Amino acid sequence: MYTKLKGICILAIAIAVEFNAPSPLRPTRECHLARHSKQLASGIWGVVDVSLESLFPNPLIRYRRRPSGCLIQQLPNGVAKIVWVEHSEVV
């Protein structure tokens, strides 16, 4: 999906994702989200995920994903520093 805002082209990708926890006591969780990425500076990218559950409602799901994402910073020697923030709610 492309959106044009003040002459800037924005790309957002709608995807279905599945979250797994390393525990047999916690069920797998599925949700639909829009993902947008943007280069913030040289060697730094931001990735934002926004839930699309209002467009794909499922009364059986007791899980809501809130806006989440990550910052990716390129470091020397070909490695990257990734800071991921996950925000969810179990209802």
Distance bins in CASP14 RR format, pairs under 12 A and 6 or more apart:
PFRMAT RR
TARGET T0000
AUTHOR 0000-0000-0000
RMODE 2
METHOD distances of the structure
MODEL  1
1 9 0 0 0 0 0 1 0 0 0 0 0
1 10 0 0 0 0 1 0 0 0 0 0 0
1 11 1 0 0 1 0 0 0 0 0 0 0
1 12 1 0 1 0 0 0 0 0 0 0 0
1 13 1 0 0 1 0 0 0 0 0 0 0
1 14 1 0 0 1 0 0 0 0 0 0 0
1 15 0 0 0 0 0 1 0 0 0 0 0
1 34 1 0 0 1 0 0 0 0 0 0 0
1 35 0 0 0 0 0 1 0 0 0 0 0
1 36 0 0 0 0 1 0 0 0 0 0 0
1 52 0 0 0 0 0 1 0 0 0 0 0
2 8 0 0 0 0 0 1 0 0 0 0 0
2 9 1 0 0 1 0 0 0 0 0 0 0
2 10 1 0 0 1 0 0 0 0 0 0 0
2 11 1 0 0 1 0 0 0 0 0 0 0
2 12 0 0 0 0 1 0 0 0 0 0 0
2 13 0 0 0 0 0 1 0 0 0 0 0
2 36 0 0 0 0 0 1 0 0 0 0 0
3 9 1 0 0 1 0 0 0 0 0 0 0
3 10 1 0 1 0 0 0 0 0 0 0 0
3 11 0 0 0 0 1 0 0 0 0 0 0
3 12 1 0 0 1 0 0 0 0 0 0 0
3 34 0 0 0 0 0 1 0 0 0 0 0
3 36 0 0 0 0 1 0 0 0 0 0 0
4 10 1 0 0 1 0 0 0 0 0 0 0
4 11 0 0 0 0 0 1 0 0 0 0 0
5 11 0 0 0 0 0 1 0 0 0 0 0
5 12 0 0 0 0 0 1 0 0 0 0 0
5 36 0 0 0 0 0 1 0 0 0 0 0
8 38 0 0 0 0 1 0 0 0 0 0 0
9 36 0 0 0 0 0 1 0 0 0 0 0
9 38 0 0 0 0 0 1 0 0 0 0 0
10 34 0 0 0 0 0 1 0 0 0 0 0
10 35 0 0 0 0 0 1 0 0 0 0 0
10 36 1 0 0 1 0 0 0 0 0 0 0
10 37 0 0 0 0 0 1 0 0 0 0 0
10 38 0 0 0 0 1 0 0 0 0 0 0
10 48 0 0 0 0 0 1 0 0 0 0 0
11 34 0 0 0 0 0 1 0 0 0 0 0
11 35 0 0 0 0 1 0 0 0 0 0 0
11 36 1 0 0 1 0 0 0 0 0 0 0
11 37 1 0 0 1 0 0 0 0 0 0 0
11 38 0 0 0 0 1 0 0 0 0 0 0
11 39 0 0 0 0 0 1 0 0 0 0 0
11 47 0 0 0 0 0 1 0 0 0 0 0
11 48 0 0 0 0 0 1 0 0 0 0 0
12 33 0 0 0 0 1 0 0 0 0 0 0
12 34 1 0 1 0 0 0 0 0 0 0 0
12 35 1 0 0 1 0 0 0 0 0 0 0
12 36 1 0 1 0 0 0 0 0 0 0 0
12 37 0 0 0 0 1 0 0 0 0 0 0
12 38 0 0 0 0 0 1 0 0 0 0 0
12 47 0 0 0 0 0 1 0 0 0 0 0
12 48 0 0 0 0 1 0 0 0 0 0 0
12 49 0 0 0 0 0 1 0 0 0 0 0
12 50 0 0 0 0 1 0 0 0 0 0 0
12 52 0 0 0 0 0 1 0 0 0 0 0
13 32 0 0 0 0 0 1 0 0 0 0 0
13 33 0 0 0 0 1 0 0 0 0 0 0
13 34 1 0 0 1 0 0 0 0 0 0 0
13 35 1 0 1 0 0 0 0 0 0 0 0
13 36 1 0 0 1 0 0 0 0 0 0 0
13 37 0 0 0 0 1 0 0 0 0 0 0
13 47 0 0 0 0 0 1 0 0 0 0 0
13 48 0 0 0 0 0 1 0 0 0 0 0
13 49 0 0 0 0 1 0 0 0 0 0 0
13 50 0 0 0 0 0 1 0 0 0 0 0
13 52 0 0 0 0 0 1 0 0 0 0 0
14 31 0 0 0 0 0 1 0 0 0 0 0
14 32 1 0 0 1 0 0 0 0 0 0 0
14 33 1 0 0 1 0 0 0 0 0 0 0
14 34 1 0 1 0 0 0 0 0 0 0 0
14 35 0 0 0 0 1 0 0 0 0 0 0
14 36 0 0 0 0 0 1 0 0 0 0 0
14 49 0 0 0 0 0 1 0 0 0 0 0
14 50 0 0 0 0 0 1 0 0 0 0 0
14 51 0 0 0 0 0 1 0 0 0 0 0
14 52 1 0 0 1 0 0 0 0 0 0 0
14 55 0 0 0 0 1 0 0 0 0 0 0
14 56 0 0 0 0 1 0 0 0 0 0 0
15 30 0 0 0 0 0 1 0 0 0 0 0
15 31 0 0 0 0 1 0 0 0 0 0 0
15 32 1 0 0 1 0 0 0 0 0 0 0
15 33 1 0 0 1 0 0 0 0 0 0 0
15 34 1 0 0 1 0 0 0 0 0 0 0
15 35 1 0 0 1 0 0 0 0 0 0 0
15 36 0 0 0 0 0 1 0 0 0 0 0
15 49 0 0 0 0 1 0 0 0 0 0 0
15 50 0 0 0 0 0 1 0 0 0 0 0
15 51 0 0 0 0 0 1 0 0 0 0 0
15 52 0 0 0 0 1 0 0 0 0 0 0
15 56 0 0 0 0 0 1 0 0 0 0 0
15 65 0 0 0 0 0 1 0 0 0 0 0
16 29 0 0 0 0 0 1 0 0 0 0 0
16 30 1 0 0 1 0 0 0 0 0 0 0
16 31 1 0 0 1 0 0 0 0 0 0 0
16 32 1 0 1 0 0 0 0 0 0 0 0
16 33 0 0 0 0 1 0 0 0 0 0 0
16 34 0 0 0 0 0 1 0 0 0 0 0
16 35 0 0 0 0 0 1 0 0 0 0 0
16 51 0 0 0 0 0 1 0 0 0 0 0
16 52 0 0 0 0 1 0 0 0 0 0 0
16 53 0 0 0 0 0 1 0 0 0 0 0
16 55 0 0 0 0 0 1 0 0 0 0 0
16 56 0 0 0 0 1 0 0 0 0 0 0
16 58 0 0 0 0 0 1 0 0 0 0 0
16 65 0 0 0 0 0 1 0 0 0 0 0
17 28 0 0 0 0 0 1 0 0 0 0 0
17 29 0 0 0 0 1 0 0 0 0 0 0
17 30 1 0 0 1 0 0 0 0 0 0 0
17 31 1 0 0 1 0 0 0 0 0 0 0
17 32 1 0 0 1 0 0 0 0 0 0 0
17 33 1 0 0 1 0 0 0 0 0 0 0
17 34 0 0 0 0 0 1 0 0 0 0 0
17 35 0 0 0 0 1 0 0 0 0 0 0
17 49 0 0 0 0 1 0 0 0 0 0 0
17 51 0 0 0 0 1 0 0 0 0 0 0
17 52 0 0 0 0 0 1 0 0 0 0 0
17 53 0 0 0 0 0 1 0 0 0 0 0
17 63 0 0 0 0 0 1 0 0 0 0 0
17 65 0 0 0 0 1 0 0 0 0 0 0
17 68 0 0 0 0 0 1 0 0 0 0 0
17 86 0 0 0 0 0 1 0 0 0 0 0
17 88 0 0 0 0 0 1 0 0 0 0 0
18 27 0 0 0 0 0 1 0 0 0 0 0
18 28 1 0 1 0 0 0 0 0 0 0 0
18 29 1 0 0 1 0 0 0 0 0 0 0
18 30 1 0 1 0 0 0 0 0 0 0 0
18 31 0 0 0 0 1 0 0 0 0 0 0
18 32 0 0 0 0 0 1 0 0 0 0 0
18 33 0 0 0 0 0 1 0 0 0 0 0
18 63 0 0 0 0 0 1 0 0 0 0 0
18 65 0 0 0 0 0 1 0 0 0 0 0
19 26 0 0 0 0 1 0 0 0 0 0 0
19 27 0 0 0 0 1 0 0 0 0 0 0
19 28 1 0 0 1 0 0 0 0 0 0 0
19 29 1 0 1 0 0 0 0 0 0 0 0
19 30 1 0 0 1 0 0 0 0 0 0 0
19 31 1 0 0 1 0 0 0 0 0 0 0
19 33 0 0 0 0 0 1 0 0 0 0 0
19 49 0 0 0 0 0 1 0 0 0 0 0
19 51 0 0 0 0 0 1 0 0 0 0 0
19 61 0 0 0 0 0 1 0 0 0 0 0
19 63 0 0 0 0 1 0 0 0 0 0 0
19 65 0 0 0 0 1 0 0 0 0 0 0
19 68 0 0 0 0 0 1 0 0 0 0 0
19 86 0 0 0 0 1 0 0 0 0 0 0
19 88 0 0 0 0 1 0 0 0 0 0 0
19 90 0 0 0 0 0 1 0 0 0 0 0
20 26 0 0 0 0 1 0 0 0 0 0 0
20 27 0 0 0 0 1 0 0 0 0 0 0
20 28 1 0 1 0 0 0 0 0 0 0 0
20 29 0 0 0 0 1 0 0 0 0 0 0
20 30 0 0 0 0 0 1 0 0 0 0 0
21 27 0 0 0 0 1 0 0 0 0 0 0
21 28 0 0 0 0 1 0 0 0 0 0 0
21 29 0 0 0 0 1 0 0 0 0 0 0
21 63 0 0 0 0 0 1 0 0 0 0 0
21 86 0 0 0 0 0 1 0 0 0 0 0
21 88 0 0 0 0 0 1 0 0 0 0 0
21 90 0 0 0 0 0 1 0 0 0 0 0
22 28 0 0 0 0 0 1 0 0 0 0 0
26 63 0 0 0 0 0 1 0 0 0 0 0
26 88 0 0 0 0 0 1 0 0 0 0 0
26 90 0 0 0 0 1 0 0 0 0 0 0
27 60 0 0 0 0 0 1 0 0 0 0 0
27 61 0 0 0 0 0 1 0 0 0 0 0
27 62 0 0 0 0 1 0 0 0 0 0 0
27 63 0 0 0 0 1 0 0 0 0 0 0
27 90 0 0 0 0 0 1 0 0 0 0 0
28 61 0 0 0 0 0 1 0 0 0 0 0
28 63 0 0 0 0 0 1 0 0 0 0 0
29 51 0 0 0 0 0 1 0 0 0 0 0
29 53 0 0 0 0 0 1 0 0 0 0 0
29 58 0 0 0 0 0 1 0 0 0 0 0
29 60 0 0 0 0 0 1 0 0 0 0 0
29 61 1 0 0 1 0 0 0 0 0 0 0
29 62 0 0 0 0 1 0 0 0 0 0 0
29 63 1 0 1 0 0 0 0 0 0 0 0
29 64 0 0 0 0 1 0 0 0 0 0 0
29 65 0 0 0 0 1 0 0 0 0 0 0
29 86 0 0 0 0 0 1 0 0 0 0 0
29 88 1 0 0 1 0 0 0 0 0 0 0
29 89 0 0 0 0 0 1 0 0 0 0 0
29 90 0 0 0 0 1 0 0 0 0 0 0
29 91 0 0 0 0 0 1 0 0 0 0 0
30 51 0 0 0 0 0 1 0 0 0 0 0
30 52 0 0 0 0 0 1 0 0 0 0 0
30 53 0 0 0 0 0 1 0 0 0 0 0
30 56 0 0 0 0 1 0 0 0 0 0 0
30 58 0 0 0 0 1 0 0 0 0 0 0
30 60 0 0 0 0 0 1 0 0 0 0 0
30 61 1 0 0 1 0 0 0 0 0 0 0
30 62 0 0 0 0 0 1 0 0 0 0 0
30 63 0 0 0 0 1 0 0 0 0 0 0
30 65 0 0 0 0 1 0 0 0 0 0 0
31 49 0 0 0 0 1 0 0 0 0 0 0
31 50 0 0 0 0 0 1 0 0 0 0 0
31 51 1 0 1 0 0 0 0 0 0 0 0
31 52 1 0 0 1 0 0 0 0 0 0 0
31 53 1 0 0 1 0 0 0 0 0 0 0
31 54 0 0 0 0 0 1 0 0 0 0 0
31 55 0 0 0 0 0 1 0 0 0 0 0
31 56 0 0 0 0 1 0 0 0 0 0 0
31 57 0 0 0 0 0 1 0 0 0 0 0
31 58 0 0 0 0 1 0 0 0 0 0 0
31 61 1 0 0 1 0 0 0 0 0 0 0
31 62 0 0 0 0 0 1 0 0 0 0 0
31 63 1 0 0 1 0 0 0 0 0 0 0
31 64 0 0 0 0 1 0 0 0 0 0 0
31 65 1 0 1 0 0 0 0 0 0 0 0
31 66 0 0 0 0 0 1 0 0 0 0 0
31 68 0 0 0 0 0 1 0 0 0 0 0
31 86 0 0 0 0 0 1 0 0 0 0 0
31 88 0 0 0 0 1 0 0 0 0 0 0
31 89 0 0 0 0 0 1 0 0 0 0 0
32 49 0 0 0 0 0 1 0 0 0 0 0
32 50 0 0 0 0 0 1 0 0 0 0 0
32 51 1 0 0 1 0 0 0 0 0 0 0
32 52 1 0 1 0 0 0 0 0 0 0 0
32 53 1 0 0 1 0 0 0 0 0 0 0
32 54 0 0 0 0 1 0 0 0 0 0 0
32 55 1 0 0 1 0 0 0 0 0 0 0
32 56 1 0 1 0 0 0 0 0 0 0 0
32 57 0 0 0 0 0 1 0 0 0 0 0
32 58 0 0 0 0 1 0 0 0 0 0 0
32 61 0 0 0 0 0 1 0 0 0 0 0
32 64 0 0 0 0 0 1 0 0 0 0 0
32 65 0 0 0 0 1 0 0 0 0 0 0
33 47 0 0 0 0 0 1 0 0 0 0 0
33 48 0 0 0 0 1 0 0 0 0 0 0
33 49 1 0 1 0 0 0 0 0 0 0 0
33 50 1 0 0 1 0 0 0 0 0 0 0
33 51 1 0 1 0 0 0 0 0 0 0 0
33 52 1 0 1 0 0 0 0 0 0 0 0
33 53 0 0 0 0 1 0 0 0 0 0 0
33 54 0 0 0 0 0 1 0 0 0 0 0
33 55 0 0 0 0 0 1 0 0 0 0 0
33 56 0 0 0 0 1 0 0 0 0 0 0
33 64 0 0 0 0 0 1 0 0 0 0 0
33 65 1 0 0 1 0 0 0 0 0 0 0
33 66 0 0 0 0 0 1 0 0 0 0 0
33 67 0 0 0 0 1 0 0 0 0 0 0
33 68 0 0 0 0 1 0 0 0 0 0 0
33 69 0 0 0 0 0 1 0 0 0 0 0
33 86 0 0 0 0 0 1 0 0 0 0 0
33 87 0 0 0 0 0 1 0 0 0 0 0
33 88 0 0 0 0 0 1 0 0 0 0 0
34 47 0 0 0 0 0 1 0 0 0 0 0
34 48 0 0 0 0 1 0 0 0 0 0 0
34 49 1 0 0 1 0 0 0 0 0 0 0
34 50 1 0 1 0 0 0 0 0 0 0 0
34 51 0 0 0 0 1 0 0 0 0 0 0
34 52 1 0 1 0 0 0 0 0 0 0 0
34 53 0 0 0 0 0 1 0 0 0 0 0
34 54 0 0 0 0 0 1 0 0 0 0 0
34 55 0 0 0 0 1 0 0 0 0 0 0
34 56 0 0 0 0 0 1 0 0 0 0 0
34 65 0 0 0 0 0 1 0 0 0 0 0
34 67 0 0 0 0 0 1 0 0 0 0 0
34 68 0 0 0 0 0 1 0 0 0 0 0
34 69 0 0 0 0 0 1 0 0 0 0 0
35 46 0 0 0 0 0 1 0 0 0 0 0
35 47 1 0 0 1 0 0 0 0 0 0 0
35 48 1 0 0 1 0 0 0 0 0 0 0
35 49 1 0 1 0 0 0 0 0 0 0 0
35 50 0 0 0 0 1 0 0 0 0 0 0
35 51 0 0 0 0 0 1 0 0 0 0 0
35 52 0 0 0 0 0 1 0 0 0 0 0
35 65 0 0 0 0 0 1 0 0 0 0 0
35 67 0 0 0 0 0 1 0 0 0 0 0
35 68 0 0 0 0 1 0 0 0 0 0 0
35 69 0 0 0 0 1 0 0 0 0 0 0
35 70 0 0 0 0 0 1 0 0 0 0 0
36 45 0 0 0 0 0 1 0 0 0 0 0
36 46 0 0 0 0 1 0 0 0 0 0 0
36 47 1 0 0 1 0 0 0 0 0 0 0
36 48 1 0 1 0 0 0 0 0 0 0 0
36 49 0 0 0 0 1 0 0 0 0 0 0
36 50 1 0 0 1 0 0 0 0 0 0 0
36 67 0 0 0 0 0 1 0 0 0 0 0
36 68 0 0 0 0 0 1 0 0 0 0 0
36 69 0 0 0 0 1 0 0 0 0 0 0
36 70 0 0 0 0 0 1 0 0 0 0 0
37 44 0 0 0 0 0 1 0 0 0 0 0
37 45 1 0 1 0 0 0 0 0 0 0 0
37 46 1 0 1 0 0 0 0 0 0 0 0
37 47 1 0 1 0 0 0 0 0 0 0 0
37 48 1 0 0 1 0 0 0 0 0 0 0
37 49 0 0 0 0 1 0 0 0 0 0 0
37 69 0 0 0 0 1 0 0 0 0 0 0
37 70 0 0 0 0 1 0 0 0 0 0 0
37 71 0 0 0 0 0 1 0 0 0 0 0
37 72 0 0 0 0 1 0 0 0 0 0 0
38 44 0 0 0 0 1 0 0 0 0 0 0
38 45 1 0 0 1 0 0 0 0 0 0 0
38 46 1 0 1 0 0 0 0 0 0 0 0
38 47 0 0 0 0 1 0 0 0 0 0 0
38 48 0 0 0 0 1 0 0 0 0 0 0
38 69 0 0 0 0 0 1 0 0 0 0 0
38 70 0 0 0 0 0 1 0 0 0 0 0
38 71 0 0 0 0 0 1 0 0 0 0 0
38 72 0 0 0 0 0 1 0 0 0 0 0
39 45 1 0 1 0 0 0 0 0 0 0 0
39 46 1 0 0 1 0 0 0 0 0 0 0
39 47 0 0 0 0 0 1 0 0 0 0 0
39 71 0 0 0 0 0 1 0 0 0 0 0
39 72 0 0 0 0 1 0 0 0 0 0 0
39 73 0 0 0 0 0 1 0 0 0 0 0
39 74 0 0 0 0 0 1 0 0 0 0 0
40 46 1 0 1 0 0 0 0 0 0 0 0
40 47 0 0 0 0 0 1 0 0 0 0 0
40 48 0 0 0 0 0 1 0 0 0 0 0
40 70 0 0 0 0 0 1 0 0 0 0 0
40 71 1 0 0 1 0 0 0 0 0 0 0
40 72 0 0 0 0 1 0 0 0 0 0 0
40 73 0 0 0 0 1 0 0 0 0 0 0
40 74 0 0 0 0 0 1 0 0 0 0 0
41 71 0 0 0 0 0 1 0 0 0 0 0
41 72 0 0 0 0 0 1 0 0 0 0 0
41 73 0 0 0 0 1 0 0 0 0 0 0
41 74 0 0 0 0 0 1 0 0 0 0 0
42 73 0 0 0 0 0 1 0 0 0 0 0
42 74 0 0 0 0 1 0 0 0 0 0 0
43 71 0 0 0 0 0 1 0 0 0 0 0
43 72 0 0 0 0 1 0 0 0 0 0 0
43 73 1 0 0 1 0 0 0 0 0 0 0
43 74 1 0 1 0 0 0 0 0 0 0 0
43 75 0 0 0 0 1 0 0 0 0 0 0
43 76 0 0 0 0 0 1 0 0 0 0 0
43 78 0 0 0 0 0 1 0 0 0 0 0
43 80 0 0 0 0 1 0 0 0 0 0 0
43 81 0 0 0 0 0 1 0 0 0 0 0
44 70 0 0 0 0 0 1 0 0 0 0 0
44 71 1 0 0 1 0 0 0 0 0 0 0
44 72 1 0 0 1 0 0 0 0 0 0 0
44 73 1 0 1 0 0 0 0 0 0 0 0
44 74 1 0 0 1 0 0 0 0 0 0 0
44 75 0 0 0 0 0 1 0 0 0 0 0
44 80 0 0 0 0 1 0 0 0 0 0 0
44 81 0 0 0 0 1 0 0 0 0 0 0
44 82 0 0 0 0 0 1 0 0 0 0 0
44 83 0 0 0 0 0 1 0 0 0 0 0
45 69 0 0 0 0 0 1 0 0 0 0 0
45 70 0 0 0 0 1 0 0 0 0 0 0
45 71 1 0 0 1 0 0 0 0 0 0 0
45 72 1 0 1 0 0 0 0 0 0 0 0
45 73 0 0 0 0 1 0 0 0 0 0 0
45 74 0 0 0 0 1 0 0 0 0 0 0
45 80 0 0 0 0 1 0 0 0 0 0 0
45 81 0 0 0 0 0 1 0 0 0 0 0
45 82 0 0 0 0 1 0 0 0 0 0 0
45 83 0 0 0 0 0 1 0 0 0 0 0
46 68 0 0 0 0 0 1 0 0 0 0 0
46 69 1 0 0 1 0 0 0 0 0 0 0
46 70 1 0 0 1 0 0 0 0 0 0 0
46 71 1 0 1 0 0 0 0 0 0 0 0
46 72 1 0 0 1 0 0 0 0 0 0 0
46 73 0 0 0 0 1 0 0 0 0 0 0
46 80 0 0 0 0 0 1 0 0 0 0 0
46 82 0 0 0 0 0 1 0 0 0 0 0
46 83 0 0 0 0 1 0 0 0 0 0 0
46 84 0 0 0 0 0 1 0 0 0 0 0
46 85 0 0 0 0 0 1 0 0 0 0 0
47 67 0 0 0 0 0 1 0 0 0 0 0
47 68 0 0 0 0 1 0 0 0 0 0 0
47 69 1 0 1 0 0 0 0 0 0 0 0
47 70 1 0 1 0 0 0 0 0 0 0 0
47 71 1 0 0 1 0 0 0 0 0 0 0
47 72 1 0 0 1 0 0 0 0 0 0 0
47 82 0 0 0 0 1 0 0 0 0 0 0
47 83 0 0 0 0 0 1 0 0 0 0 0
47 84 0 0 0 0 1 0 0 0 0 0 0
47 85 0 0 0 0 0 1 0 0 0 0 0
48 66 0 0 0 0 0 1 0 0 0 0 0
48 67 1 0 0 1 0 0 0 0 0 0 0
48 68 1 0 0 1 0 0 0 0 0 0 0
48 69 1 0 1 0 0 0 0 0 0 0 0
48 70 0 0 0 0 1 0 0 0 0 0 0
48 71 0 0 0 0 0 1 0 0 0 0 0
48 84 0 0 0 0 0 1 0 0 0 0 0
48 85 0 0 0 0 1 0 0 0 0 0 0
48 87 0 0 0 0 0 1 0 0 0 0 0
49 65 1 0 0 1 0 0 0 0 0 0 0
49 66 0 0 0 0 1 0 0 0 0 0 0
49 67 1 0 0 1 0 0 0 0 0 0 0
49 68 1 0 1 0 0 0 0 0 0 0 0
49 69 1 0 1 0 0 0 0 0 0 0 0
49 70 0 0 0 0 1 0 0 0 0 0 0
49 84 0 0 0 0 0 1 0 0 0 0 0
49 85 0 0 0 0 1 0 0 0 0 0 0
49 86 0 0 0 0 1 0 0 0 0 0 0
49 87 0 0 0 0 1 0 0 0 0 0 0
49 88 0 0 0 0 0 1 0 0 0 0 0
50 64 0 0 0 0 0 1 0 0 0 0 0
50 65 0 0 0 0 1 0 0 0 0 0 0
50 66 0 0 0 0 1 0 0 0 0 0 0
50 67 1 0 1 0 0 0 0 0 0 0 0
50 68 0 0 0 0 1 0 0 0 0 0 0
50 69 0 0 0 0 1 0 0 0 0 0 0
50 87 0 0 0 0 0 1 0 0 0 0 0
51 57 0 0 0 0 0 1 0 0 0 0 0
51 58 0 0 0 0 0 1 0 0 0 0 0
51 61 0 0 0 0 0 1 0 0 0 0 0
51 63 0 0 0 0 1 0 0 0 0 0 0
51 64 1 0 0 1 0 0 0 0 0 0 0
51 65 1 0 1 0 0 0 0 0 0 0 0
51 66 1 0 0 1 0 0 0 0 0 0 0
51 67 1 0 0 1 0 0 0 0 0 0 0
51 68 0 0 0 0 1 0 0 0 0 0 0
51 69 0 0 0 0 0 1 0 0 0 0 0
51 86 0 0 0 0 0 1 0 0 0 0 0
51 87 0 0 0 0 1 0 0 0 0 0 0
51 88 0 0 0 0 1 0 0 0 0 0 0
51 89 0 0 0 0 0 1 0 0 0 0 0
52 58 0 0 0 0 0 1 0 0 0 0 0
52 64 0 0 0 0 0 1 0 0 0 0 0
52 65 0 0 0 0 1 0 0 0 0 0 0
52 67 0 0 0 0 0 1 0 0 0 0 0
53 59 0 0 0 0 0 1 0 0 0 0 0
53 61 1 0 0 1 0 0 0 0 0 0 0
53 62 0 0 0 0 0 1 0 0 0 0 0
53 63 0 0 0 0 1 0 0 0 0 0 0
53 64 1 0 0 1 0 0 0 0 0 0 0
53 65 1 0 0 1 0 0 0 0 0 0 0
53 66 0 0 0 0 0 1 0 0 0 0 0
53 88 0 0 0 0 0 1 0 0 0 0 0
53 89 0 0 0 0 0 1 0 0 0 0 0
53 91 0 0 0 0 0 1 0 0 0 0 0
54 64 0 0 0 0 1 0 0 0 0 0 0
54 65 0 0 0 0 0 1 0 0 0 0 0
56 65 0 0 0 0 0 1 0 0 0 0 0
57 64 0 0 0 0 0 1 0 0 0 0 0
58 64 0 0 0 0 0 1 0 0 0 0 0
59 91 0 0 0 0 0 1 0 0 0 0 0
60 91 0 0 0 0 0 1 0 0 0 0 0
61 88 0 0 0 0 0 1 0 0 0 0 0
61 89 0 0 0 0 0 1 0 0 0 0 0
61 90 0 0 0 0 0 1 0 0 0 0 0
61 91 0 0 0 0 1 0 0 0 0 0 0
62 88 0 0 0 0 0 1 0 0 0 0 0
62 89 0 0 0 0 1 0 0 0 0 0 0
62 90 1 0 0 1 0 0 0 0 0 0 0
62 91 1 0 1 0 0 0 0 0 0 0 0
63 88 1 0 0 1 0 0 0 0 0 0 0
63 89 1 0 0 1 0 0 0 0 0 0 0
63 90 1 0 1 0 0 0 0 0 0 0 0
63 91 1 0 0 1 0 0 0 0 0 0 0
64 87 0 0 0 0 1 0 0 0 0 0 0
64 88 1 0 0 1 0 0 0 0 0 0 0
64 89 1 0 1 0 0 0 0 0 0 0 0
64 90 1 0 0 1 0 0 0 0 0 0 0
64 91 1 0 0 1 0 0 0 0 0 0 0
65 86 0 0 0 0 1 0 0 0 0 0 0
65 87 1 0 0 1 0 0 0 0 0 0 0
65 88 1 0 1 0 0 0 0 0 0 0 0
65 89 1 0 0 1 0 0 0 0 0 0 0
65 90 0 0 0 0 0 1 0 0 0 0 0
65 91 0 0 0 0 0 1 0 0 0 0 0
66 85 0 0 0 0 1 0 0 0 0 0 0
66 86 0 0 0 0 1 0 0 0 0 0 0
66 87 1 1 0 0 0 0 0 0 0 0 0
66 88 1 0 0 1 0 0 0 0 0 0 0
66 89 1 0 0 1 0 0 0 0 0 0 0
66 90 0 0 0 0 0 1 0 0 0 0 0
66 91 0 0 0 0 0 1 0 0 0 0 0
67 85 0 0 0 0 1 0 0 0 0 0 0
67 86 0 0 0 0 0 1 0 0 0 0 0
67 87 1 0 0 1 0 0 0 0 0 0 0
67 88 0 0 0 0 0 1 0 0 0 0 0
67 89 0 0 0 0 0 1 0 0 0 0 0
68 83 0 0 0 0 0 1 0 0 0 0 0
68 84 1 0 0 1 0 0 0 0 0 0 0
68 85 1 0 1 0 0 0 0 0 0 0 0
68 86 1 0 1 0 0 0 0 0 0 0 0
68 87 1 0 1 0 0 0 0 0 0 0 0
68 88 1 0 0 1 0 0 0 0 0 0 0
68 89 0 0 0 0 0 1 0 0 0 0 0
69 82 0 0 0 0 0 1 0 0 0 0 0
69 83 0 0 0 0 1 0 0 0 0 0 0
69 84 1 0 0 1 0 0 0 0 0 0 0
69 85 1 0 1 0 0 0 0 0 0 0 0
69 86 1 0 0 1 0 0 0 0 0 0 0
69 87 0 0 0 0 1 0 0 0 0 0 0
69 88 0 0 0 0 0 1 0 0 0 0 0
70 80 0 0 0 0 0 1 0 0 0 0 0
70 81 0 0 0 0 0 1 0 0 0 0 0
70 82 1 0 1 0 0 0 0 0 0 0 0
70 83 1 0 0 1 0 0 0 0 0 0 0
70 84 1 0 1 0 0 0 0 0 0 0 0
70 85 1 0 0 1 0 0 0 0 0 0 0
70 86 0 0 0 0 1 0 0 0 0 0 0
70 87 0 0 0 0 0 1 0 0 0 0 0
71 80 0 0 0 0 0 1 0 0 0 0 0
71 81 0 0 0 0 1 0 0 0 0 0 0
71 82 1 0 0 1 0 0 0 0 0 0 0
71 83 1 0 1 0 0 0 0 0 0 0 0
71 84 0 0 0 0 1 0 0 0 0 0 0
71 85 0 0 0 0 1 0 0 0 0 0 0
72 79 0 0 0 0 0 1 0 0 0 0 0
72 80 1 0 1 0 0 0 0 0 0 0 0
72 81 1 0 0 1 0 0 0 0 0 0 0
72 82 1 0 1 0 0 0 0 0 0 0 0
72 83 0 0 0 0 1 0 0 0 0 0 0
72 84 0 0 0 0 1 0 0 0 0 0 0
73 79 0 0 0 0 1 0 0 0 0 0 0
73 80 1 0 0 1 0 0 0 0 0 0 0
73 81 1 0 1 0 0 0 0 0 0 0 0
73 82 1 0 0 1 0 0 0 0 0 0 0
73 83 0 0 0 0 1 0 0 0 0 0 0
74 80 1 0 1 0 0 0 0 0 0 0 0
74 81 0 0 0 0 1 0 0 0 0 0 0
74 82 0 0 0 0 0 1 0 0 0 0 0
75 81 1 0 1 0 0 0 0 0 0 0 0
75 82 0 0 0 0 0 1 0 0 0 0 0
END
